[in-house]
Amino acid sequence: MKLQVTQENLHKALTNVSRVASSRSSLPVLSNVLIKTSDKRLTIAATNLDIAVTEHIGAKIAQQGAITVPARLMQDLISSLPAGPLDIEVTDNKMVLEAGRFSSSINGVSADEFPAMPTLTNSQEINLETGSLRDALAQVLFAASSDEARPVLTGVYIYQNNDKLVFAATDSYRLAEKEIPVNAAGLSLLIPSQSLQEVLRLLKDDSQQIIIAYDEQQARFTIDETEVVTRLIEGTYPDYKRLLPSSFETTAKLTKKALLEITKVSSLFAREAAGSITISIDAIKNEIRIKSIASQVGENTASAEAEVTGDATITLNSRYILDALNAFSGESIQINVNGKLDPCVITSADDPTYTHVIMPVKS
């Protein structure tokens, strides 16, 4: 293999791809990136067998070929080189890179030992706008579970509901749901949250359309010249809709800024109690009040004005509230409660497509 490529393009490709390379796998070659020529382009790829990322960049190809090299070393090396053209030549699984006064040699592994990159069969496709997908992922991903004991909860459930595409994630203590107006009849995918974190990282402002292709086992996200292929999670996602109340006895509407302020202050005194804070909604005083107690340090009470209907008291995890508030766009927030043991539903008139549910702490 012999070619010339710019440092800028190769650095960008390695940055997008190399994070997926696994240094903990029992297969050493998975800690490498695959570098191969394809007609007049250079392909950079990495996989950990659950997710594969491929990037295509332009290059002047003098001789076709392929090799795998250590991902970490390759990325650090290329990022340290000056901008401009790089000459790369591979002979007997040894890569030689030259750039100006720099010359490096890297021992590689034959591309034949690298796993075949996954392909889809009988796939279907939908197109999404970058902004819509980026917002949806940012608003739900953090609510997915990291506990591998329940694999279905480690994913994001993406499905069609009437004329909307719904993104849902839960760890059984909280639930985030986002709707976007897209018609994708019959779509139902359960995608690992770690894979979608990679997709979110790759979404840039200058990308206009994302193509999502899927079959029964995998999904592929095509973002400009980058492709992310991920396995789907097997299993049935919980019927979370039945947990959502259709009406509420108590509501409190206030600014997001005010609720953030009193929650942050209260959380400082909630560390001893695993973040638990007690929220009181008072219709007579038209306020929402948060109390937290740290037996060794002290206690705190903070309140904010609100438009209130009904009275309620509920104990919630302050970190979950802060995560939810940071995910909402707009300036207004509405807290919806029935009883102290029922789910607390957070909504916003400024962002009606997003719903966040937090289960109460039983105290």
DAURRA-V319934 format. One record per backbone hydrogen bond with DSSP energy under -0.5 kcal/mol. CO is the residue of the C=O (numbers start at 0). NH is the residue of the N-H. E is the energy in kcal/mol with one decimal. If there is no record, write none. Layout:
co	nh	e
CO	NH	E
CO	NH	E
This chain:
co	nh	e
0	89	-3.1
1	61	-2.5
1	62	-2.3
2	87	-2.7
3	59	-2.8
4	85	-3.2
5	9	-2.2
6	10	-2.6
7	11	-2.1
8	12	-2.2
9	13	-2.5
10	14	-2.2
11	15	-2.0
12	16	-1.7
13	17	-2.8
16	19	-1.8
17	20	-0.9
20	22	-0.5
25	27	-0.8
26	29	-2.0
27	30	-2.0
28	31	-1.7
29	21	-1.6
30	70	-2.4
32	34	-0.5
32	68	-1.9
33	35	-0.5
33	44	-2.2
34	66	-2.1
35	42	-3.4
37	40	-2.1
39	58	-1.3
40	37	-2.9
41	56	-2.5
42	35	-2.3
43	54	-3.0
44	33	-3.3
45	52	-2.4
46	21	-0.6
49	230	-2.1
50	47	-1.8
51	228	-2.9
52	45	-1.9
53	226	-3.0
54	43	-2.8
56	41	-3.1
58	60	-0.9
59	3	-1.9
59	61	-0.6
62	1	-2.2
64	36	-2.5
66	34	-3.1
67	108	-2.7
68	32	-2.8
69	73	-2.4
70	74	-2.6
71	75	-2.5
72	76	-2.6
73	77	-2.5
74	78	-2.3
75	79	-1.0
76	79	-0.8
76	80	-0.8
77	80	-0.7
83	6	-3.1
85	4	-2.2
85	87	-0.5
86	97	-2.3
87	2	-2.6
88	95	-2.9
90	93	-1.0
92	107	-2.9
93	90	-2.2
93	95	-0.5
94	96	-0.5
94	105	-3.1
95	88	-2.1
96	103	-2.8
97	86	-2.8
98	101	-2.4
101	98	-2.4
103	96	-2.9
105	94	-3.0
105	107	-0.5
108	67	-2.1
109	112	-1.6
110	113	-1.2
123	213	-2.2
125	211	-3.0
127	209	-3.2
128	132	-2.2
129	133	-2.9
130	134	-2.4
131	135	-2.1
132	136	-2.5
133	137	-2.3
134	138	-1.6
135	139	-0.9
136	139	-0.8
136	140	-2.5
139	142	-1.8
140	143	-1.8
145	147	-0.8
146	149	-1.6
147	150	-0.5
149	152	-1.6
150	153	-1.6
151	154	-0.9
152	144	-2.7
153	192	-2.4
154	156	-0.5
155	157	-0.6
155	190	-2.2
156	158	-0.5
156	167	-2.1
157	188	-3.2
158	165	-3.4
160	163	-1.7
163	160	-3.1
163	165	-0.6
164	179	-2.2
165	158	-2.1
166	177	-2.6
167	156	-2.7
168	175	-2.6
169	144	-0.9
172	358	-2.8
173	170	-1.4
173	171	-0.6
174	356	-3.0
175	168	-2.1
176	354	-2.6
177	166	-3.0
179	164	-3.2
179	181	-1.7
181	183	-0.8
183	186	-2.2
186	159	-2.0
188	157	-3.2
188	190	-0.6
189	232	-3.2
190	155	-2.8
191	195	-1.7
192	196	-1.9
193	197	-1.3
194	198	-1.8
195	199	-2.8
196	200	-2.1
197	201	-1.4
198	202	-0.9
199	202	-0.8
201	203	-0.6
203	206	-1.5
207	129	-1.5
208	223	-0.5
209	127	-2.6
209	211	-0.6
210	212	-0.6
210	221	-2.7
211	125	-2.0
212	219	-3.5
213	123	-2.4
216	231	-2.6
217	214	-2.3
218	229	-2.7
219	212	-2.7
219	221	-0.6
220	222	-0.6
220	227	-2.4
221	210	-1.8
221	223	-0.6
222	225	-2.6
224	55	-1.9
225	222	-3.2
226	53	-2.7
227	220	-3.0
228	51	-2.8
229	218	-2.4
230	191	-0.7
237	239	-2.1
238	241	-1.1
239	242	-1.8
240	243	-1.3
242	244	-0.6
249	336	-2.8
250	308	-2.5
251	334	-2.9
252	306	-2.9
253	332	-3.0
254	258	-1.9
255	259	-2.6
256	260	-2.2
257	261	-2.0
258	262	-2.0
259	263	-2.6
260	264	-2.0
261	265	-1.9
262	266	-2.3
263	267	-0.9
264	267	-0.8
264	268	-0.5
265	268	-1.2
266	269	-1.2
269	274	-3.1
270	273	-1.2
272	275	-1.7
274	317	-3.3
276	278	-0.6
276	315	-2.4
277	290	-2.5
278	313	-2.4
279	281	-0.6
279	288	-3.1
280	282	-0.6
280	311	-1.6
281	285	-0.8
281	286	-1.7
285	305	-2.1
286	281	-2.6
287	303	-2.0
288	279	-3.4
289	301	-2.5
290	277	-2.8
291	299	-2.8
293	296	-1.2
293	297	-2.6
297	293	-3.6
299	291	-2.5
301	289	-3.3
303	287	-2.5
305	307	-0.8
306	252	-2.3
308	250	-2.2
311	280	-3.2
313	278	-3.4
313	315	-0.5
314	360	-3.2
315	276	-2.6
315	317	-0.6
316	320	-1.6
317	321	-2.4
318	322	-2.6
319	323	-2.3
320	324	-2.7
321	325	-2.2
322	326	-0.9
323	326	-0.8
323	327	-0.9
324	327	-0.7
330	255	-3.3
332	253	-2.4
333	335	-0.5
333	346	-2.3
334	251	-2.0
335	344	-2.3
336	249	-2.3
338	337	-0.5
338	341	-1.4
342	344	-0.6
343	345	-0.5
343	357	-2.7
344	335	-2.2
344	346	-0.5
345	355	-2.3
346	333	-3.0
347	350	-0.8
350	353	-1.8
352	178	-2.0
354	176	-2.6
355	345	-3.6
356	174	-2.6
357	343	-2.7
359	361	-0.6
360	362	-0.8
